[in-house]
Amino acid sequence: MTDMRVVTFDRNAGVCRIGVDDEVKSATVPKSGWVWIDFSGPLDSGTRTMMEEDLQVPALAVQDASRERHPPKLEMLDNYCFLLLREISVDDGSEELNVSQLSLFVGENVLITYHALPCVAVDQAVDGLVGKEITHNSPQSVAYLVCRKLIDICTPIVLGHEEELAAIEDALFDQAEDATIEVLTRLNRRLRRLRRTLAYQARLFDELRLDSSAKGLSFDRYELNDLFENMDRLSTLCQLNQELAVDLLNTHLSIVSHKLNVVMRILTVVTIIVLPLGLLAGIYGMNFAVMPELSWKYGYFAVLGSMATVATLLIFFFRLKRWL
């Protein structure tokens, strides 16, 4: 079942209030004001009929708004400017992104919003308007307020990634652990998802600000510039952070590879030193009857001296080549 919330604005009285459903069904809007209708939850047939017949929203636009997944879009309809956006949030104690759709139909004297899932931006906008002095006194300005709330909710998420990457970068050379690969891969995936959504929405606001007077709707040019600049900034930060995550991942792999090469070099040097000593030991460990050195009383000491000399020369050579 779809829940409906109605907020009526009276410009003369300078206040807004929560209305009742009958105000929508009878299409009664204050003569000196306008109305904001917020639908939430699964879109039932009755609500769909109300949107299409009473509020004159095209059926295809309602269908787009009710789709579970749809890219952000901007479309100019006969009576409305249709904005389909995404709200991005993170649950407390969870690292997964929550992405929910929000549809806005901005008309001359009506603003319609629809979201299948709870929308923090809409709730914050309603709480900041109802019962208080009107500072946003048109559907376009309240639509800006809701979009601005979407940006404000997303901003700390983007900046949090920047801080997390900075901490990883500082600790990378001291703690190049295998878990770092998982962390950086997860961050790269999240940033790619964020960047895609924010880039869509930045382009959407850019298109809208270039045609802010479309269909006679009085969007404020400065408000649209603010939406575009902030959304574009977040998109650019996501791109930079994603590139940083990839660079840190490559650096981490390089550090791990370098450490492995150092270990392999030490093992190789040890093997090379031990190999001729093992050769000498193997020769004099053979059981042949005629081996002159076996009957020589200084033979044992001579072989040990030869081993020590070979090992010393090899170590000196490796030090000279800076392999040790």
C-alpha positions as CSV (number, residue, x, y, z in Angstrom):
1,M,0.0,0.0,0.0
2,T,1.2,3.5,-0.9
3,D,1.5,6.1,1.9
4,M,0.7,9.7,1.0
5,R,1.7,12.9,2.7
6,V,0.4,16.3,1.6
7,V,2.1,19.6,2.5
8,T,0.2,22.7,1.6
9,F,1.9,26.1,1.3
10,D,0.1,29.4,1.8
11,R,2.2,32.3,0.5
12,N,0.0,34.9,2.1
13,A,0.1,33.3,5.5
14,G,3.8,32.5,5.1
15,V,3.5,29.0,6.6
16,C,3.1,25.4,5.4
17,R,1.3,22.6,7.0
18,I,0.6,18.9,6.7
19,G,-2.6,18.5,4.7
20,V,-5.1,15.7,4.2
21,D,-5.8,13.3,1.4
22,D,-9.0,15.0,0.4
23,E,-7.1,18.1,-0.6
24,V,-5.4,16.1,-3.3
25,K,-8.4,14.1,-4.4
26,S,-10.5,17.2,-4.9
27,A,-7.6,19.0,-6.5
28,T,-7.9,21.9,-4.0
29,V,-4.8,24.1,-3.8
30,P,-4.8,27.3,-1.7
31,K,-5.5,30.2,-4.0
32,S,-2.4,32.0,-2.7
33,G,-0.2,28.8,-2.5
34,W,0.6,25.4,-3.8
35,V,0.8,21.8,-2.6
36,W,3.5,19.2,-2.2
37,I,2.4,15.5,-2.4
38,D,4.8,12.8,-1.3
39,F,4.1,9.2,-2.1
40,S,6.1,6.4,-0.5
41,G,6.0,2.6,-0.6
42,P,5.0,0.2,-3.4
43,L,2.9,2.0,-6.0
44,D,-0.6,0.5,-5.8
45,S,-3.2,0.8,-8.5
46,G,-5.2,3.5,-6.8
47,T,-2.2,5.7,-6.3
48,R,-1.2,5.1,-9.9
49,T,-4.7,6.1,-11.1
50,M,-4.6,9.3,-8.9
51,M,-1.2,10.3,-10.4
52,E,-2.2,9.7,-14.0
53,E,-5.8,11.0,-13.9
54,D,-6.1,13.5,-11.0
55,L,-2.5,14.9,-11.2
56,Q,-2.1,14.5,-15.0
57,V,1.2,12.7,-14.8
58,P,1.9,10.7,-18.0
59,A,1.6,6.9,-17.6
60,L,5.1,6.3,-19.0
61,A,6.6,8.7,-16.5
62,V,4.8,6.9,-13.7
63,Q,6.1,3.6,-15.0
64,D,9.7,5.0,-15.0
65,A,9.2,6.2,-11.5
66,S,8.0,2.9,-10.2
67,R,10.7,0.8,-11.8
68,E,13.0,-0.8,-9.3
69,R,16.1,0.3,-11.1
70,H,16.4,3.2,-13.5
71,P,19.3,5.5,-14.3
72,P,18.9,9.1,-13.2
73,K,17.1,11.1,-15.9
74,L,15.6,14.5,-16.7
75,E,12.5,14.7,-18.9
76,M,10.3,17.7,-19.7
77,L,6.7,16.6,-19.7
78,D,3.6,18.7,-20.7
79,N,2.8,19.8,-17.1
80,Y,5.9,18.8,-15.2
81,C,9.7,18.7,-15.1
82,F,10.5,15.0,-14.3
83,L,13.6,14.3,-12.3
84,L,14.6,10.8,-11.4
85,L,17.4,10.8,-8.9
86,R,19.2,8.4,-6.5
87,E,19.7,8.8,-2.8
88,I,22.9,7.3,-1.5
89,S,23.4,6.4,2.2
90,V,25.3,4.0,4.5
91,D,23.7,2.2,7.4
92,D,25.4,2.5,10.8
93,G,27.8,-0.4,11.2
94,S,27.5,-1.4,7.6
95,E,30.0,-0.7,4.8
96,E,27.6,-1.4,2.0
97,L,26.0,1.5,0.1
98,N,22.2,1.9,0.1
99,V,20.9,3.3,-3.1
100,S,17.2,4.3,-3.4
101,Q,15.3,6.1,-6.2
102,L,13.5,9.4,-5.8
103,S,11.2,10.8,-8.4
104,L,10.3,14.5,-8.5
105,F,7.5,15.9,-10.7
106,V,7.9,19.7,-10.5
107,G,4.8,21.6,-11.8
108,E,3.7,25.2,-11.7
109,N,1.6,24.9,-8.5
110,V,2.4,21.3,-7.4
111,L,5.4,19.2,-6.5
112,I,5.0,15.4,-6.5
113,T,7.7,13.1,-5.0
114,Y,7.7,9.3,-5.1
115,H,10.0,6.9,-3.5
116,A,9.5,3.2,-2.9
117,L,11.9,3.1,0.0
118,P,12.2,5.5,2.9
119,C,13.9,8.8,1.8
120,V,15.9,10.7,4.3
121,A,16.2,13.8,2.1
122,V,12.4,14.1,1.8
123,D,11.9,13.6,5.5
124,Q,14.5,16.2,6.4
125,A,12.9,18.7,3.9
126,V,9.4,18.1,5.4
127,D,10.7,18.5,8.9
128,G,12.5,21.7,8.0
129,L,9.4,23.3,6.4
130,V,6.2,22.2,8.2
131,G,5.1,24.7,10.9
132,K,7.9,27.1,10.2
133,E,8.2,30.3,8.3
134,I,8.3,29.7,4.5
135,T,11.7,30.4,3.0
136,H,11.1,28.2,0.0
137,N,7.8,29.3,-1.5
138,S,7.6,27.5,-4.8
139,P,7.6,23.9,-6.1
140,Q,10.9,24.7,-7.8
141,S,12.6,26.0,-4.7
142,V,11.4,23.0,-2.6
143,A,12.6,20.6,-5.3
144,Y,16.0,22.4,-5.0
145,L,15.8,21.9,-1.2
146,V,15.2,18.1,-1.6
147,C,18.0,17.8,-4.1
148,R,20.3,19.8,-1.9
149,K,19.5,17.3,1.0
150,L,20.5,14.5,-1.4
151,I,23.9,16.1,-1.9
152,D,24.4,16.8,1.9
153,I,23.7,13.2,2.7
154,C,26.1,11.9,0.1
155,T,28.9,14.4,0.9
156,P,30.3,12.8,4.1
157,I,30.2,9.4,2.4
158,V,32.5,10.7,-0.4
159,L,34.8,12.6,2.1
160,G,34.9,9.5,4.3
161,H,36.5,7.5,1.5
162,E,39.1,10.2,1.0
163,E,40.0,10.0,4.7
164,E,40.1,6.2,4.6
165,L,42.4,6.2,1.6
166,A,44.7,8.7,3.2
167,A,45.0,6.5,6.3
168,I,45.8,3.5,4.1
169,E,48.4,5.5,2.2
170,D,50.1,6.5,5.4
171,A,50.3,2.9,6.7
172,L,51.0,1.3,3.4
173,F,54.8,1.0,3.7
174,D,54.7,-0.1,7.3
175,Q,51.8,-2.6,7.1
176,A,51.6,-4.1,3.6
177,E,49.3,-6.9,4.6
178,D,47.2,-9.2,2.4
179,A,44.0,-7.6,3.9
180,T,44.9,-4.3,2.3
181,I,44.2,-5.8,-1.2
182,E,40.6,-6.7,-0.1
183,V,40.1,-3.2,1.4
184,L,41.3,-1.3,-1.6
185,T,39.4,-3.6,-4.0
186,R,36.2,-2.9,-2.0
187,L,36.8,0.8,-2.0
188,N,37.5,0.9,-5.7
189,R,34.2,-0.9,-6.3
190,R,32.2,1.4,-4.1
191,L,33.9,4.5,-5.6
192,R,33.1,3.3,-9.1
193,R,29.5,2.8,-8.2
194,L,29.3,6.3,-6.5
195,R,31.1,8.0,-9.4
196,R,28.7,6.5,-12.0
197,T,25.6,7.7,-10.1
198,L,27.0,11.1,-9.2
199,A,28.2,11.7,-12.8
200,Y,24.7,10.9,-14.1
201,Q,23.1,13.4,-11.7
202,A,25.7,16.1,-12.3
203,R,25.0,15.9,-16.0
204,L,21.3,16.0,-15.3
205,F,21.6,19.2,-13.3
206,D,23.8,20.7,-16.0
207,E,21.2,20.0,-18.6
208,L,18.5,21.5,-16.3
209,R,20.4,24.7,-15.6
210,L,21.0,25.3,-19.3
211,D,17.2,25.3,-19.8
212,S,16.0,26.5,-16.4
213,S,13.0,28.3,-17.8
214,A,11.7,25.2,-19.7
215,K,7.9,24.7,-19.7
216,G,7.5,28.1,-18.0
217,L,8.8,26.7,-14.7
218,S,10.7,29.4,-12.7
219,F,13.8,27.5,-11.5
220,D,16.3,29.7,-9.8
221,R,19.5,29.8,-11.9
222,Y,21.7,30.2,-8.9
223,E,20.1,27.2,-7.1
224,L,20.6,25.0,-10.2
225,N,24.2,26.2,-10.5
226,D,24.7,25.2,-6.8
227,L,23.3,21.7,-7.4
228,F,25.5,21.2,-10.5
229,E,28.7,22.5,-8.9
230,N,28.3,20.4,-5.8
231,M,27.3,17.3,-7.6
232,D,30.1,17.7,-10.1
233,R,32.5,18.2,-7.2
234,L,31.4,15.0,-5.6
235,S,31.7,13.2,-8.9
236,T,35.2,14.5,-9.4
237,L,36.3,13.6,-5.9
238,C,35.0,10.0,-6.5
239,Q,37.1,9.9,-9.7
240,L,40.2,11.2,-8.0
241,N,39.7,8.8,-5.0
242,Q,39.1,5.9,-7.4
243,E,42.3,6.7,-9.2
244,L,44.1,6.9,-5.8
245,A,42.7,3.5,-4.8
246,V,44.0,2.0,-8.0
247,D,47.4,3.6,-7.5
248,L,47.6,2.4,-3.8
249,L,46.6,-1.1,-4.9
250,N,49.4,-1.1,-7.5
251,T,51.8,0.3,-5.0
252,H,50.8,-2.3,-2.5
253,L,51.4,-5.1,-5.0
254,S,54.7,-3.6,-5.9
255,I,55.8,-3.5,-2.3
256,V,54.8,-7.1,-1.7
257,S,56.6,-8.1,-4.9
258,H,59.7,-6.2,-3.8
259,K,59.7,-7.9,-0.5
260,L,59.3,-11.2,-2.1
261,N,62.2,-10.4,-4.5
262,V,64.4,-9.5,-1.5
263,V,63.6,-12.8,0.2
264,M,64.2,-14.8,-3.0
265,R,67.5,-12.9,-3.5
266,I,68.7,-13.8,0.0
267,L,67.7,-17.5,-0.5
268,T,69.5,-17.5,-3.9
269,V,72.7,-16.1,-2.4
270,V,72.6,-18.6,0.4
271,T,72.1,-21.4,-2.1
272,I,75.0,-20.2,-4.3
273,I,77.3,-20.1,-1.2
274,V,76.3,-23.5,0.0
275,L,76.4,-25.2,-3.4
276,P,80.3,-25.3,-3.8
277,L,80.6,-26.4,-0.2
278,G,78.2,-29.2,-0.8
279,L,80.2,-30.1,-3.9
280,L,83.4,-30.4,-1.9
281,A,81.7,-32.4,0.8
282,G,80.1,-34.7,-1.8
283,I,83.5,-35.3,-3.5
284,Y,85.3,-36.3,-0.3
285,G,82.3,-38.3,0.9
286,M,82.6,-40.8,-2.0
287,N,83.8,-44.3,-1.0
288,F,86.7,-44.9,-3.4
289,A,89.8,-46.8,-2.4
290,V,92.3,-44.5,-4.0
291,M,91.8,-40.9,-2.7
292,P,95.2,-39.5,-1.8
293,E,93.7,-36.7,0.4
294,L,92.0,-39.3,2.7
295,S,95.4,-40.6,3.9
296,W,96.9,-37.1,4.3
297,K,96.9,-36.0,8.0
298,Y,96.1,-32.4,7.0
299,G,93.5,-33.3,4.4
300,Y,90.5,-32.6,6.7
301,F,91.8,-29.2,7.6
302,A,92.6,-28.4,4.0
303,V,89.1,-29.2,2.8
304,L,87.6,-27.0,5.6
305,G,90.0,-24.2,4.7
306,S,89.0,-24.5,1.0
307,M,85.3,-24.3,2.0
308,A,85.9,-21.2,4.1
309,T,87.9,-19.6,1.4
310,V,85.2,-20.2,-1.3
311,A,82.4,-19.0,1.0
312,T,84.4,-15.8,1.9
313,L,85.1,-15.0,-1.7
314,L,81.5,-15.5,-2.7
315,I,80.3,-13.3,0.2
316,F,82.8,-10.6,-0.8
317,F,81.7,-10.8,-4.4
318,F,78.0,-10.4,-3.5
319,R,78.8,-7.5,-1.2
320,L,80.8,-5.9,-4.1
321,K,77.8,-6.3,-6.4
322,R,75.5,-5.0,-3.6
323,W,73.4,-8.1,-3.6
324,L,73.9,-8.4,0.2
